[in-house]
Amino acid sequence: MDPQERTLRASLAAHTSWANTLDPASRTAKARAAANGRFEREARELHPDATDAQIARVAAHLKAAHFRRLQMAAAQARRAKKATSKSPAA
C-alpha cells in the first residue's frame, strides 16, 4: 500500500471513529488530564513552594510554550521539506 492510500485509510478510520462518538470530550478526558498533569508536575518542580493558583498559571504557560515549540518545529520541517523539494533550475 502506498503512503497516500495509507493516509486516506487512516483518515477514513478516524472520521468513522469520531462519527461514532457522541461525546468527544469524555472520550479524550483521560488523555487531557494526563497531559495537564505533566505540566502541573513540571510547574511544581520549578516552584515547590507556590500556591495552587500560581501553579495553575505556571502550568498554563508551560503548556503554551510546549505547543509553541511544536509549532516552530513543524514550520522548520515544512521549510526544510519545501527547500529540498524545489528542483534546481535547468
Buried (B, 14 or more C-beta within 10 A) or exposed (E): EEEEEEEEEEEEEEEEEEEEEEEEEEEEEEEEEEEBEBBBEBBBEEEEEBEEEEBBBBBBEBBEEBEEEEEEEEEEEEEEEEEEEEEEEE
